Amino acid sequence: MSKAMKFTAFFIEQYSGVKQMSGKDVYNLFKKTGALTYVYECADALHTLGLPYLIEDVDAYMKQK
C-alpha cells in the first residue's frame, strides 16, 4: 500500500471520528465531492498539517464543489 493510500485511509478514519460519521459515509462523501482524489493526490503536502487545519481545509474544498 502506498504512503498516499495509507494517509488517505488514516484521514478518513480521523475525519469520521471528528464528524461522528461512519467511515463508509465519509468515503462516499469524499468520493462524491472529489475530496478523496484531493486528499490522495496531495497527501505529501497534507500530511504535514495538523488534524484541525486538515479537516478545515478538506471541508473548505468540499464546500467549493
N, C-alpha and C positions, 0 to 999 in steps of 0.2 A: 504494500500500500504506500502510495506517495506521501510526502510530507504535506502537500496541499490537501490531499484527501483526508488525512488524519486530522489536520487543523479544521477542515470543514465539518467533519463528524463531531469533533470536540466542541466547536462553536454551536452547532445545532443543539447539542446536549445542554450547554450552558444557557443558551437563549431560552430553551424550553423550560428550564428551571426558573429563570428570572421572570418570564412571562406567564408561568403556570399553564403551559400548553404541553401536549404530548409531543414527543419527538417526531412522530408521523405528521402531526398537524403543522409543526414548524417546517419540516421538509417540504410539505405540499405548498405552504405559503411562500417559502423561499423559491421553489421551482416556478410557481405561478408568477411571481414578481420579478424574476431574474436575479434575485439576491443569491441564489445557490451558485450560479455562474460567477457572480461578482466576488463572493467570498472565496471560491475555489481559485479563480484566476489571480486574485490579489492577495492570496494567503501569505506570501513572503513579506509584504508590507503590513498587512493587517495583524499578523501575529505579534508585532512589536507594540501594539496598542493595549491599553488596559481594558478590561472587560466592560466597564461602564461606557467608555468612549466608543468601543467597538459596537456595542448594542445601539448606541445613539446614531452612529454612522450608518449602520445597516437599516435602522428604522427610517432615517432620512432618505436613504437610497430607495427603499420600498415606497415611500410616500410620493416620490417623483414618478414612479411607474404607474 
